[in-house]
């Protein structure tokens, strides 16, 4: 009661307190990220290793097995599975649900880095990834035109990729399709046999000669210079003149046993746009970045890049995941607004007075906006699950204020002053309002603590509803009685109505609510009040009513074990 007395006696101070929550909620809303699904801890870590040219057996024994043995000592591992195929191996490490996926990914990366020295020399750097529903590519940019493929590829690599990687929230940019330059050394096997050489000797010689080596420091008076030996090949002529030592003594040039050409890599991935050859630039976001925000920033950057493209190259945003997410979130937001509107209409039919409607409806935006502050503090995001939680609780948010406001009206009709009626009405109905709120809390709060994958999805749903409901209780104890003591006057509610459109709607609402309890049906030459008769019968046959409801509950619960309703994730 002290909180309600303070709100009624100090309306300015209470208004500042409520405005604090509203402003903080608006600030939190502006900083909430927008994703399709909530961020969940999916306990799967994958290790991908490419070993070009190696068979599945070599991949299994030389790459996969060492990785499995290295990560097997990590804590909270549930199982490890692997796949070996030509040229690549994949190790999937599944952790327990209680494991922190971020820390687990770091631990796996450390273990894989620790055995990098024992992996075959030609294996590429192992890639460690954690699974994330929101980590899929968010956008694909396509480059096409009448220029050769290799020039379009260079534009994608040197212009698009370089600039997109600098955009905030972008984690990785991958180029798909196009022709990439490659220096090819085609060795003649028969010539190797003639000179008694092997392909490994050729590879070792090229790797040994094609590198820059630091040689130390050189002091020259007061200056100190860093010295290095430049040994990388500058052109094909340098590579062709590379000396290959022979087992019998002497040496030959590389061009004597191989054909050297400046060509392109074999194309294994093709990208097409509207049936025409193109080069795709696939963009992935960082795990903690907002899909919608990152996509908008990339689009803005793409507009700048389009002006830098060489003549004849067109840049098109071929796919944008944020479009679907934005549409889904907008649809959910529309449902939220529609729920508020429909709630307003229903409330006006029953309350039949604009002041009452204003007081009760003020609880909805105040509670919802304040909930955004808690969502930000709890590191939630705007997604289908959290917005659905807000939509579900729209009707709940007005329960407390309605019961308190109705009781305040009852005290007003007793002849009390608005100030005293607001205080007495709140005091008398306070426990009922708390019971209404806690009945919702005890339903939705356990949802936030469900275990497993489903529990992680619905955590944001449950806590969003709980926070909004608790804020509605706070509003009903402060804002509702405070406004009632200022806006409501003495007398009957209908007595304050004036001849206007609102008054007409109020009269219609009065007839509707009255007909709900006096609805009759003809029965011969008599009429029967259906609702009153049904209510009287239910009160006189309590055991029958309870038994009927228990039967309905048991029948409903039996639908799942009887396979009448299927189950899935």
Residue pairs with C-beta under 8 A, 6 or more apart in sequence:
1 423
1 426
1 427
1 430
3 477
3 478
4 422
4 423
4 426
4 427
4 430
4 477
4 478
4 481
5 423
6 13
6 14
7 14
7 477
7 478
7 479
7 481
7 482
8 419
8 422
8 423
8 481
8 482
8 485
11 482
11 486
14 478
14 479
14 482
15 482
17 478
18 366
18 475
18 478
18 479
21 366
21 369
21 370
21 373
21 471
22 366
22 369
22 370
24 370
24 373
25 368
25 369
25 370
25 371
25 372
25 373
26 369
26 372
27 373
27 376
28 372
28 373
28 374
28 375
28 376
28 377
29 369
29 372
29 376
31 376
32 372
32 375
32 376
32 380
32 381
32 382
33 288
33 289
33 290
33 291
33 292
33 293
33 381
33 382
34 290
34 291
34 292
34 293
34 325
34 326
34 329
34 381
34 382
34 383
35 134
35 290
35 291
35 292
35 325
35 381
35 382
35 383
36 133
36 134
36 291
36 321
36 324
36 325
36 328
36 383
36 384
37 133
37 134
37 383
37 384
37 385
37 457
38 380
38 381
38 383
38 385
38 386
38 456
38 457
38 459
38 460
39 132
39 134
39 287
39 288
39 379
39 381
40 133
40 453
40 456
40 457
41 97
41 99
41 100
41 101
41 456
42 101
42 130
42 131
42 132
42 133
42 453
43 78
43 94
43 95
43 96
43 97
43 99
43 101
43 104
44 92
44 93
44 94
44 95
44 101
44 130
44 131
45 92
45 93
45 95
45 101
45 104
45 105
45 108
45 128
45 129
45 130
45 131
46 90
46 91
46 92
46 93
46 128
46 129
46 130
46 131
47 67
47 71
47 90
47 91
47 92
47 93
47 108
47 112
47 126
47 127
47 128
48 88
48 89
48 90
48 126
48 127
48 129
49 59
49 63
49 64
49 67
49 88
49 89
49 90
49 91
49 119
49 123
49 124
49 126
49 127
50 87
50 88
50 123
50 124
51 58
51 59
51 62
51 63
51 87
51 88
51 89
51 120
51 122
51 123
51 124
52 87
52 122
52 124
53 87
53 122
54 62
54 63
54 86
54 87
54 120
54 122
55 86
56 84
56 85
56 86
57 84
58 120
59 84
59 85
59 86
59 87
59 88
59 89
60 82
60 84
60 89
62 119
62 120
63 84
63 89
63 119
63 120
63 123
64 82
64 84
64 89
64 91
66 115
66 118
66 119
67 82
67 89
67 91
67 111
67 112
67 115
67 126
68 80
68 82
68 91
70 111
70 112
70 114
70 115
71 77
71 80
71 91
71 93
71 108
71 111
71 112
72 80
73 111
74 93
74 104
74 107
74 108
74 111
75 99
76 95
76 96
76 98
76 99
76 104
77 93
77 94
77 95
77 96
78 94
78 95
78 96
79 94
80 91
80 92
80 93
80 94
81 91
81 92
81 94
82 89
82 90
82 91
82 92
83 89
83 90
83 92
93 104
93 108
95 101
95 104
97 451
97 452
97 453
101 130
102 130
104 130
105 128
105 129
105 130
108 128
109 128
112 126
112 128
116 125
116 126
119 126
130 287
132 287
134 285
134 287
134 291
135 171
135 284
135 285
135 287
136 284
136 321
137 282
137 283
137 284
137 321
138 283
138 284
138 285
138 291
138 294
138 295
138 298
138 320
138 321
138 322
139 282
139 283
139 295
139 298
139 299
139 317
139 319
139 320
139 321
139 322
140 280
140 281
140 282
140 283
140 317
140 318
140 319
141 160
141 164
141 280
141 281
141 283
141 302
141 315
141 316
141 317
141 318
142 271
142 273
142 278
142 279
142 280
142 281
142 315
142 316
142 317
142 318
143 152
143 155
143 156
143 160
143 278
143 279
143 280
143 281
143 309
143 313
143 314
143 315
143 316
144 152
144 273
144 276
144 277
144 278
144 279
144 313
144 314
144 316
145 152
145 312
145 313
145 314
146 312
147 310
147 312
147 313
148 179
149 178
149 179
149 277
149 279
150 178
150 179
150 180
150 181
150 264
151 310
151 313
152 178
152 278
152 279
152 313
153 175
153 177
153 178
153 179
153 180
153 279
155 279
155 309
155 310
155 313
156 175
156 178
156 279
156 281
157 175
157 180
159 305
159 308
159 309
160 173
160 281
160 305
160 315
161 173
161 175
161 281
163 301
163 304
163 305
164 170
164 173
164 281
164 283
164 298
164 301
164 302
164 305
165 173
167 294
167 297
167 298
167 301
168 289
168 294
168 297
169 285
169 286
169 289
169 290
169 293
169 294
169 297
170 283
170 284
170 285
170 286
170 289
170 294
170 298
171 284
171 285
171 286
171 287
171 289
172 283
172 284
173 281
173 282
173 283
173 284
174 281
174 282
174 284
175 279
175 280
175 281
175 282
176 269
176 271
176 279
176 280
176 281
176 282
177 267
177 269
177 270
177 271
177 272
177 277
177 278
177 279
177 280
178 267
178 271
178 279
179 264
179 265
179 267
180 264
180 265
181 262
181 263
181 264
181 265
182 263
182 264
182 265
183 236
183 239
183 260
183 261
183 262
183 263
184 260
184 261
184 262
184 263
185 202
185 206
185 239
185 254
185 258
185 259
185 260
186 258
186 259
186 260
186 261
187 199
187 202
187 257
187 258
188 257
188 258
188 259
191 256
191 257
191 258
192 198
192 199
192 202
192 257
195 246
195 252
195 256
195 257
196 246
196 247
196 248
197 244
197 246
197 247
197 257
201 244
202 244
202 254
202 257
202 258
205 242
205 244
205 245
205 254
206 239
206 242
206 254
209 231
209 233
209 242
210 231
210 232
210 233
210 239
211 231
211 232
212 228
212 229
212 230
212 231
212 232
213 228
213 229
213 231
214 226
214 227
214 228
214 229
215 227
215 228
215 229
216 226
216 227
217 224
217 225
217 226
217 227
218 224
218 225
218 226
218 227
219 225
233 239
233 242
236 260
236 261
236 262
239 254
239 260
240 253
240 254
240 255
240 260
241 253
241 254
241 255
242 253
242 254
243 251
243 252
243 253
244 251
244 252
244 253
244 254
244 256
244 257
245 251
246 252
254 260
270 277
271 277
271 278
271 279
271 280
272 278
273 316
273 318
280 318
283 298
285 291
285 294
286 294
290 381
291 321
291 322
291 325
292 322
292 325
292 326
292 329
294 322
295 320
295 321
295 322
296 322
299 317
299 320
302 315
302 317
305 315
306 315
309 315
328 384
329 382
329 383
329 384
329 387
332 384
332 387
332 388
332 391
333 387
335 391
336 368
336 387
336 390
336 391
336 394
339 391
339 394
339 395
340 361
340 364
340 365
340 394
343 361
343 364
343 394
343 395
343 398
344 357
344 361
347 356
347 357
347 360
347 361
347 398
347 402
348 354
348 357
348 505
348 506
348 509
349 505
349 508
349 509
349 512
349 513
350 509
350 513
351 357
351 360
351 402
351 405
351 493
352 493
352 494
352 497
352 506
352 509
352 510
353 493
353 494
353 496
353 497
353 506
354 502
355 487
355 488
355 496
356 405
356 409
356 488
356 493
358 483
358 487
359 401
359 405
359 479
359 480
359 483
359 484
359 487
360 398
360 401
360 402
360 405
360 480
361 398
362 475
362 479
362 483
363 397
363 398
363 400
363 401
363 472
363 475
363 476
363 479
363 480
364 394
364 397
364 398
366 471
366 475
366 479
367 397
367 468
367 469
367 471
367 472
367 475
368 390
368 394
368 397
368 468
370 468
370 471
371 390
371 464
371 467
371 468
371 471
374 463
374 467
375 381
375 386
375 460
375 464
375 467
378 460
378 463
380 386
380 460
380 463
380 464
381 460
383 460
385 457
385 458
385 460
385 461
386 460
386 461
386 464
388 461
389 460
389 461
389 462
389 464
389 465
389 468
390 464
390 465
390 468
392 465
393 440
393 464
393 465
393 468
393 469
396 440
396 465
396 468
396 469
396 472
397 468
397 469
397 472
398 472
399 436
399 437
399 472
400 433
400 436
400 437
400 472
400 473
400 475
400 476
400 477
400 480
401 472
401 475
401 476
401 480
403 429
403 432
403 433
403 436
404 425
404 426
404 429
404 430
404 433
404 476
404 477
404 480
404 481
405 425
405 480
405 484
407 425
407 426
407 428
407 429
408 421
408 422
408 425
408 426
408 481
408 484
408 488
409 421
409 425
409 488
409 493
410 425
411 420
411 421
411 424
411 425
411 428
412 418
412 421
412 488
412 489
412 490
412 491
413 491
413 492
414 421
415 490
416 424
417 490
418 484
418 485
418 486
418 488
418 489
418 490
419 485
421 484
421 485
421 488
422 481
422 482
422 484
422 485
422 488
423 481
423 485
425 481
425 484
426 477
426 480
426 481
430 477
433 473
433 476
433 477
434 473
437 469
437 470
437 472
437 473
440 465
440 466
440 469
441 466
441 469
441 470
444 461
444 462
444 465
444 466
444 469
445 462
445 463
445 466
446 462
447 458
447 459
447 461
447 462
448 458
448 459
448 461
448 462
448 463
448 466
449 455
449 459
449 462
450 458
450 459
453 569
454 569
489 496
494 506
494 510
497 503
497 506
516 531
517 531
517 532
518 529
518 531
518 532
519 529
519 530
519 531
520 527
520 528
520 529
520 530
521 527
521 528
521 530
538 545
558 564
559 565
560 567
